Amino acid sequence: MKETLQDLKTRRSIRSYRTEQISEEELKQVLEAGTYAPTGMNMQSPVMVVIQDKALIEKLSRMNADVMGTDTDPFYGAPTVIVVLAHTSRPTYREDGSLVMGNLLNAAHAIGLGSCWIHRAKEVFKTREGQELLEEWGLNDQYEGIGHCLLGYIDGEYPETKPRKEGYILWIK
């Protein structure tokens, strides 16, 4: 339990990755953690789309940058991207997908991988290009993008934990 709490306290968003691909074993461990995220009524509305194809990652990165109105790489060169989408028929789909994202990020840190949650998945998959990708992946337009989980080996120093803000917790007895 102490290791789990330490992992939760020390995980940080990584924005610099080596080009080396993560191992399949590491990826499977992270994905398994994602499948065990709590979901409303255990309906398991999210899906995870694993992308390791460099050209497709570059396309998704460009689409994400277009939403931001920039030409930088919002995926920071990560060799693996897990797109988390959730079926909008469930009233808790956003929360369900967010919990999957949290499990992915924390599991990655626990096994020594860098990770980062990149937003704008909702906007990316509302575009014509995004809808075409969903169709190509066998998903319909009832799936909404929740987030992009970047995974890879950290290039550089691991960021230090910053102090927590005052007033983060209100304790009413």
N, C-alpha and C positions, 0 to 999 in steps of 0.2 A: 504494500500500500504506500509506503514511503516513496518508492520509486515512481509510482503513478502520480502522486502529488508533486514530486519534484519535476517530472516531465511537464505537467500542466503549468507549473510556475515558470519554467524556463523556455518553453517553446516561443519562437519568434518568427516573424515573416522573413523569408530569405529572398533576396532580390539579385543574387549573383550565383549562377550555376555553372558547373563544369559541363563540357559537351558529352562526356561519357554517359551512356544510358544506364539507368538503374537495373538491378537484376530482376528477373522474373519472380524469384522468391520474395524479394523485398516488396515488389508491386502487389503480389498476391496477399501478403500480410496486411498491407495498407487497405486494399480493397475489402478484405474480409472484415476489418474493423468498421469500414463504411456500412457493410450490410447489417451490422449489429447496432446501428444507431436507433434510438427510440423513434417511433413514428406513431401518429395519432391512430388509436385503435389497432395498432400493429398492421395497418393496411399497406405499409411499405410502398408508398407512392413514388419515391425517387428511383431514378436509374442513373448509373454511372457509365459514361462513355470514355473508354481509355484510348488516348491518342498518343502514339509514339512515332507516327509518320511525320518526318520533318516538314515536308511540303504542306501537309494539312495543319500542323501547328503554326506554321508561318501564315497560312491563310486565316486561321482563327485569330491570330495575333493582329493581323492587319484589320480584320473586321472589328475587333475590340478597339483598336486605335482609332478607327473611323468614328466609332460612337463617341470617343473622347475628343475627337477633332485634332488628333496629333498624328505624327508619323513615327513615333518611338515604338519600341517593342515592349508592350505591357506584360509580356510573358518572360521577360528577362533571360531569354535563351534557355529556358527549362527544357530538358529532353523528353519529359512526359507531362501531359496535361490530362487531367480527369475532368470532364464536363459533367456536372451534376445538374440533372433536370428533374422536375417532378410533375406528376399528372394533376392538372388543375381541378379535376373532379373532386378531390379530397379537400375539405375545408382547411386542413392543416398542412397543405402541400409545401408552403414556403418554410414553415417551421421544420417539417420533416427533412427537406433538402438541406436546410441550414445545419441541422444536427448531423446529417451525413457528412457535410463539409467539415464540421468540427472534429468528428471521429477520424476522418482522413488526415487532417492536419496534425492532430495529436499522435496518431499512430506513426506517421512519418517521422516525427521528432523522436518518438520512443525507440525507433530502430536506427536512428542516426542519419536520416534523410532531411534535406531542407524542403520546405514547402511554403506556399503563399496562396492566400485566397484572393483571386482577382474578380472584381465585380463586372458588371455590364453584360453578363450572360443573358439576362432577360431581354435586353435591347438587341443583342447580337442575334438571338434566335427568333426575334420578331421580324427581322429583315427578310427579303426575298431569298437571299443567299442562305441565311440561317434556316429558313423553312425548307429549302432544298436539301440541306444537310440532314435535317430531321427525317425527311422522307427517305433519303439514301440510307439512313441508319434504321429504317423500319419503325420510326416513331411518328406520331401524328401531331397536328398543331395544338393538341390539348396539353402538350408538355411545355412547361415554361423553364427557361434557364434560371438556375439558382446561383451558380458560381463556377469558376474555373479553378481547380486545385492544381497548382504547379508542383511538380516533384522533381528532385534531382539531388546530386551530390553538391554540397556547398563549395563555392569557389571563394576562398578567403576566410576571414575570421567570423566566428559566430557572434551575432549582436548580443550585447549585454542586456540584462533585464533592467528596465527602468523602474524607478519607484512607483508605487501605486498612488493615485490621487487621494487627497484628503476628502472625507465625506463619501467615499465609495460605498460604504455600508451604513445604513441607518438601522439601528437596533432598537426595537420597541419592545419593552417588557411589560 
